[in-house]
């Protein structure tokens, strides 16, 4: 297992470097930098003033050098006055003596930059928004995983039965319905005056201050419905395949009860594929819930990512990309490790 982990970690580091460099390159293209300069120094500045602003703020260096500064493996840029005295730089905070400033100040040192839109440290913004989305993800998983596994197992146990057809129809319907459609339908039914029910709130803005069943149920249900369909279909297919295996037939011929066959023999093997799907849902939950967060006015990580992209907030967008890449790579690693433990044949080989 140790050589496998070391190999995967090395691959993860290379993948993270490649992906973050691609994002860094795209966000630091000349049109984006020009837009940033005009948003910070004034929209009516000339091209020469744009070039001067970019040079004073360290954006005139070669792309690969600035990427190294952002990572924290290359010393941060500095600006000197006419006498050659350093007056500003990437690692020099406002009012700080340049002589006391650190040479390296990038992602590796915990310096994620400053948001040009929210006017706050990127690390603080991401920490708050990621916590909000993390809470949403937790309750979605608590709702989605047990329900989807139960539906898939029940459907796969009796392939072709009326129960299987009913549950499969439900799973396909939820998986085929986008979140923005199901969210609008749920709001129209349970949070508007159309039906007169008004059981829940159509906005989750108050949930950012305090979660209640009334203000948080609809966004959780909207996301969970789509995930239930995905996991249940995979679980059903896996369970149906396992139930036709030779060792299951042998156990049945030996007189083992149907319940024991399912619980002791079929269930573990049937959960291998759904486990992988569940782990791959984490990146989707982190980045793909922006529609739901926008629909229910819940300003989590997905909302922040889209806001940073729409407002050309380069530092915040880069910070969000680091978190997104980290979550994708870590969940894939956990998925591979779990797959090894669930499948004895892979573990032995």
C-alpha positions as CSV (number, residue, x, y, z in Angstrom):
1,X,0.0,0.0,0.0
2,X,2.9,2.4,0.8
3,X,4.4,2.3,-2.7
4,X,0.9,2.8,-4.1
5,X,0.3,5.9,-1.9
6,X,3.7,7.4,-2.7
7,X,3.2,6.9,-6.4
8,X,-0.3,8.4,-6.3
9,X,0.8,11.4,-4.2
10,X,3.6,12.1,-6.6
11,X,1.1,12.0,-9.5
12,X,-1.3,14.2,-7.6
13,X,1.4,16.9,-7.1
14,X,2.3,16.9,-10.8
15,X,-1.4,17.1,-11.7
16,X,-2.0,19.9,-9.3
17,X,0.9,21.9,-10.7
18,X,-0.3,21.4,-14.3
19,X,-3.9,22.3,-13.5
20,X,-3.1,25.4,-11.4
21,X,-0.6,26.6,-14.0
22,X,-3.3,26.3,-16.7
23,X,-5.7,28.4,-14.5
24,X,-3.0,30.9,-13.7
25,X,-2.2,31.3,-17.4
26,X,-5.8,31.8,-18.4
27,X,-6.5,34.3,-15.6
28,X,-3.4,36.3,-16.3
29,X,-3.9,36.8,-20.0
30,X,-3.3,40.4,-21.2
31,X,-7.0,41.3,-21.5
32,X,-7.7,40.2,-18.0
33,X,-4.7,42.1,-16.6
34,X,-5.8,45.2,-18.5
35,X,-9.3,44.9,-17.1
36,X,-7.8,44.5,-13.6
37,X,-5.6,47.6,-14.0
38,X,-8.6,49.7,-15.1
39,X,-10.8,48.5,-12.3
40,X,-8.1,49.4,-9.8
41,X,-6.6,52.6,-11.2
42,X,-9.6,54.0,-13.2
43,X,-11.5,52.9,-16.2
44,X,-10.3,55.9,-18.3
45,X,-6.6,55.4,-18.0
46,X,-4.5,55.2,-21.1
47,X,-2.7,52.2,-22.5
48,X,0.6,53.6,-21.2
49,X,-0.8,54.1,-17.7
50,X,-2.1,50.5,-17.8
51,X,1.4,49.3,-18.7
52,X,2.9,51.4,-15.9
53,X,0.4,50.1,-13.4
54,X,1.0,46.5,-14.3
55,X,4.8,47.0,-14.1
56,X,4.5,48.7,-10.6
57,X,2.4,45.8,-9.4
58,X,4.5,42.9,-10.6
59,X,2.4,41.9,-13.6
60,X,5.1,42.7,-16.2
61,X,7.3,39.7,-15.3
62,X,7.4,36.6,-17.4
63,X,4.4,34.2,-16.8
64,X,6.4,31.3,-15.4
65,X,8.2,33.7,-13.0
66,X,4.9,35.1,-11.6
67,X,3.6,31.6,-11.3
68,X,6.6,30.7,-9.1
69,X,6.0,33.8,-7.0
70,X,2.3,32.9,-6.6
71,X,3.3,29.4,-5.5
72,X,5.9,30.7,-3.2
73,X,9.0,29.0,-4.7
74,X,10.4,32.2,-6.2
75,X,11.1,35.4,-4.2
76,X,8.3,38.0,-4.6
77,X,8.7,41.0,-6.9
78,X,9.8,44.3,-5.5
79,X,9.7,47.9,-6.7
80,X,12.4,50.4,-6.1
81,X,12.5,54.2,-6.2
82,X,15.0,56.4,-8.1
83,X,17.6,55.9,-5.4
84,X,17.3,52.1,-5.6
85,X,15.5,51.7,-2.3
86,X,12.8,49.1,-2.2
87,X,9.4,50.8,-1.5
88,X,6.9,48.1,-2.4
89,X,6.6,44.4,-3.3
90,X,4.5,41.3,-3.2
91,X,5.6,40.3,0.3
92,X,5.6,43.9,1.7
93,X,2.4,44.8,3.5
94,X,1.1,48.3,3.7
95,X,3.1,50.3,6.3
96,X,5.6,47.5,6.7
97,X,9.4,48.1,6.7
98,X,10.7,46.4,3.5
99,X,13.7,45.2,5.4
100,X,11.5,43.1,7.7
101,X,9.4,41.6,4.9
102,X,9.8,37.9,3.9
103,X,11.3,36.9,0.6
104,X,8.7,34.2,-0.3
105,X,5.0,34.8,0.1
106,X,2.9,32.5,-1.9
107,X,0.4,29.6,-1.6
108,X,3.0,27.4,0.1
109,X,3.5,30.1,2.8
110,X,-0.2,30.5,3.4
111,X,-0.4,33.9,1.5
112,X,-3.4,33.5,-0.9
113,X,-3.5,37.1,-2.0
114,X,-6.0,39.9,-1.6
115,X,-9.4,40.0,-3.3
116,X,-9.8,43.0,-5.6
117,X,-13.7,42.8,-5.3
118,X,-14.4,41.8,-1.7
119,X,-11.4,43.8,-0.4
120,X,-10.3,41.1,2.0
121,X,-7.8,38.3,2.3
122,X,-8.6,35.4,-0.1
123,X,-7.9,32.9,2.6
124,X,-10.6,34.4,4.9
125,X,-13.1,34.6,2.1
126,X,-12.6,31.0,1.0
127,X,-12.6,29.8,4.6
128,X,-16.0,31.4,5.3
129,X,-17.6,30.3,2.0
130,X,-16.1,26.8,2.1
131,X,-17.6,26.3,5.6
132,X,-21.0,27.3,4.3
133,X,-20.8,24.9,1.4
134,X,-19.3,22.2,3.6
135,X,-22.4,22.4,5.9
136,X,-24.6,22.1,2.8
137,X,-22.6,19.2,1.5
138,X,-22.8,17.3,4.8
139,X,-26.5,17.4,5.0
140,X,-26.9,16.5,1.3
141,X,-24.7,13.5,1.9
142,X,-26.6,12.5,5.1
143,X,-29.8,12.7,3.1
144,X,-28.6,11.3,-0.3
145,X,-26.4,8.3,0.5
146,X,-28.7,6.2,2.7
147,X,-31.7,6.8,0.5
148,X,-29.9,6.1,-2.8
149,X,-28.2,3.0,-1.5
150,X,-31.5,1.7,-0.1
151,X,-33.3,2.3,-3.4
152,X,-30.5,0.8,-5.5
153,X,-30.3,-2.3,-3.3
154,X,-34.0,-2.9,-3.2
155,X,-34.3,-2.5,-7.0
156,X,-31.3,-4.7,-7.7
157,X,-32.4,-7.5,-5.4
158,X,-35.4,-8.2,-7.5
159,X,-34.4,-7.3,-11.0
160,X,-37.3,-7.0,-13.4
161,X,-40.0,-6.9,-10.6
162,X,-42.6,-4.3,-10.2
163,X,-40.6,-2.8,-7.3
164,X,-37.5,-2.6,-9.5
165,X,-39.4,-0.9,-12.3
166,X,-41.0,1.7,-9.9
167,X,-37.7,2.5,-8.2
168,X,-35.8,2.7,-11.4
169,X,-38.3,5.0,-12.9
170,X,-37.9,7.3,-9.9
171,X,-34.1,7.2,-10.1
172,X,-34.0,8.0,-13.8
173,X,-36.5,10.8,-13.4
174,X,-34.5,12.5,-10.6
175,X,-31.2,12.0,-12.4
176,X,-32.6,13.5,-15.6
177,X,-34.0,16.6,-13.9
178,X,-31.6,19.5,-13.6
179,X,-31.2,21.1,-10.2
180,X,-32.6,24.5,-11.4
181,X,-35.8,22.7,-12.6
182,X,-36.4,20.7,-9.5
183,X,-35.5,23.7,-7.3
184,X,-38.0,25.9,-9.0
185,X,-40.7,23.1,-8.7
186,X,-40.0,22.6,-5.0
187,X,-40.2,26.4,-4.4
188,X,-43.4,26.6,-6.3
189,X,-45.0,23.8,-4.4
190,X,-43.7,24.2,-0.8
191,X,-42.6,27.9,-0.5
192,X,-45.1,30.0,-2.6
193,X,-48.6,31.1,-2.5
194,X,-49.5,29.1,-5.6
195,X,-50.3,26.0,-3.6
196,X,-50.9,27.7,-0.3
197,X,-48.6,25.3,1.6
198,X,-45.6,27.6,2.4
199,X,-44.1,24.9,4.6
200,X,-40.5,26.0,3.9
201,X,-38.7,29.2,3.0
202,X,-37.8,29.7,-0.7
203,X,-34.5,31.5,0.3
204,X,-31.6,30.0,2.3
205,X,-30.0,33.4,3.0
206,X,-31.0,33.2,6.7
207,X,-29.3,29.8,6.8
208,X,-25.9,31.5,6.6
209,X,-26.5,32.9,10.1
210,X,-28.5,30.0,11.6
211,X,-29.7,26.7,10.0
212,X,-33.2,25.6,10.6
213,X,-35.3,22.9,9.0
214,X,-37.5,25.6,7.4
215,X,-34.8,27.5,5.6
216,X,-32.4,24.7,4.7
217,X,-34.6,21.7,3.7
218,X,-35.4,22.8,0.1
219,X,-31.7,23.4,-1.1
220,X,-30.6,20.2,0.5
221,X,-33.5,18.3,-1.1
222,X,-32.9,19.9,-4.5
223,X,-29.3,18.7,-4.6
224,X,-29.9,15.4,-3.0
225,X,-32.6,14.4,-5.5
226,X,-30.2,14.6,-8.4
227,X,-27.5,12.7,-6.5
228,X,-30.0,10.0,-5.4
229,X,-30.8,9.2,-9.0
230,X,-27.1,8.9,-9.9
231,X,-26.1,6.7,-7.0
232,X,-29.2,4.6,-7.0
233,X,-28.9,3.7,-10.7
234,X,-25.3,2.6,-10.2
235,X,-26.1,0.7,-7.0
236,X,-29.0,-1.1,-8.7
237,X,-26.9,-2.1,-11.7
238,X,-24.1,-3.4,-9.5
239,X,-26.5,-5.2,-7.2
240,X,-28.3,-6.9,-10.1
241,X,-25.0,-8.1,-11.5
242,X,-23.8,-9.5,-8.2
243,X,-27.1,-11.3,-7.6
244,X,-26.6,-13.3,-10.8
245,X,-23.0,-14.4,-9.8
246,X,-22.2,-18.1,-9.4
247,X,-21.3,-17.8,-5.7
248,X,-24.7,-16.3,-5.0
249,X,-26.4,-19.2,-6.7
250,X,-24.2,-21.7,-4.8
251,X,-25.1,-20.0,-1.5
252,X,-28.8,-20.2,-2.4
253,X,-28.6,-23.9,-3.4
254,X,-26.9,-24.7,0.0
255,X,-30.0,-23.3,1.7
256,X,-28.7,-19.9,2.8
257,X,-31.6,-17.6,3.4
258,X,-32.2,-14.8,0.9
259,X,-31.5,-12.1,3.6
260,X,-28.2,-13.6,4.5
261,X,-27.2,-14.0,0.9
262,X,-27.8,-10.3,0.3
263,X,-26.3,-9.0,3.6
264,X,-23.3,-11.3,4.0
265,X,-22.3,-12.0,0.3
266,X,-23.8,-9.6,-2.2
267,X,-23.9,-6.3,-0.4
268,X,-20.1,-5.7,0.0
269,X,-19.3,-6.5,-3.6
270,X,-22.3,-4.5,-4.8
271,X,-21.1,-1.4,-3.0
272,X,-17.7,-1.1,-4.8
273,X,-19.0,0.8,-7.8
274,X,-21.4,3.1,-5.8
275,X,-18.6,4.0,-3.4
276,X,-16.6,5.3,-6.3
277,X,-19.5,7.3,-7.6
278,X,-20.2,8.8,-4.1
279,X,-16.6,9.9,-3.8
280,X,-16.7,11.5,-7.2
281,X,-19.8,13.5,-6.2
282,X,-17.8,15.6,-3.7
283,X,-16.1,17.7,-6.4
284,X,-19.5,18.1,-8.1
285,X,-21.0,19.2,-4.8
286,X,-18.2,21.7,-4.2
287,X,-18.2,23.4,-7.6
288,X,-21.5,22.4,-9.2
289,X,-24.0,23.7,-6.6
290,X,-23.6,27.2,-7.8
291,X,-27.0,27.1,-9.4
292,X,-28.7,25.9,-6.2
293,X,-26.7,28.4,-4.1
294,X,-27.8,31.2,-6.5
295,X,-31.4,30.0,-6.7
296,X,-31.7,29.9,-2.9
297,X,-29.5,33.0,-2.2
298,X,-27.0,30.8,-0.3
299,X,-23.5,32.4,-0.8
300,X,-21.2,29.4,-0.5
301,X,-18.1,28.3,-2.4
302,X,-19.8,27.8,-5.8
303,X,-21.3,31.3,-5.6
304,X,-17.9,32.7,-4.7
305,X,-16.2,31.0,-7.6
306,X,-18.6,32.3,-10.2
307,X,-18.6,35.8,-8.6
308,X,-14.7,35.8,-8.8
309,X,-14.8,34.7,-12.5
310,X,-17.5,37.3,-13.4
311,X,-15.7,40.2,-11.7
312,X,-12.2,39.3,-12.9
313,X,-11.1,38.8,-9.3
314,X,-7.8,37.0,-10.2
315,X,-6.5,36.2,-6.8
316,X,-9.8,34.9,-5.5
317,X,-10.3,32.8,-8.6
318,X,-6.9,31.3,-8.3
319,X,-7.5,30.5,-4.6
320,X,-10.8,28.8,-5.5
321,X,-9.1,26.8,-8.2
322,X,-6.5,25.5,-5.6
323,X,-9.3,24.3,-3.3
324,X,-11.2,22.7,-6.2
325,X,-8.1,20.9,-7.5
326,X,-7.2,19.7,-4.0
327,X,-10.7,18.3,-3.4
328,X,-10.8,16.5,-6.7
329,X,-7.4,14.9,-6.2
330,X,-8.0,13.9,-2.6
331,X,-11.4,12.4,-3.2
332,X,-10.0,10.4,-6.1
333,X,-7.2,9.1,-3.8
334,X,-9.8,8.1,-1.1
335,X,-11.9,6.4,-3.8
336,X,-8.9,4.3,-5.0
337,X,-7.9,3.4,-1.4
338,X,-11.5,2.4,-0.6
339,X,-11.8,0.5,-3.8
340,X,-8.7,-1.6,-2.8
341,X,-10.2,-2.4,0.6
342,X,-13.6,-3.3,-0.7
343,X,-12.2,-5.6,-3.5
344,X,-9.9,-8.3,-2.0
345,X,-8.7,-9.3,-5.5
346,X,-7.1,-5.9,-6.0
347,X,-5.7,-5.9,-2.5
348,X,-4.0,-9.3,-3.0
349,X,-2.5,-8.4,-6.3
